[in-house]
Amino acid sequence: MGILQGKRGVIFGVANERSIAWAISQALHREGAELAFTYAGEVLERRVRPLAEGIG
């Protein structure tokens, strides 16, 4: 059980797999947080959605 088990968060600013926001979201997920991702526009959706689906 991670220290963030049962906690929820919203992630802003993921542009691709090299984003600081993406690295933070991976760390939060490893610790058990449930995450939601935001993005601005279709271009970023095509980048962010596969990443977000990959971690559940």
Secondary structure, 3 states (H helix, E strand, C coil): CCCCCCCEEEECCCCCCCCHHHHHHHHHHHCCCEEEECCCHHHHHHHHHHHHHHHC
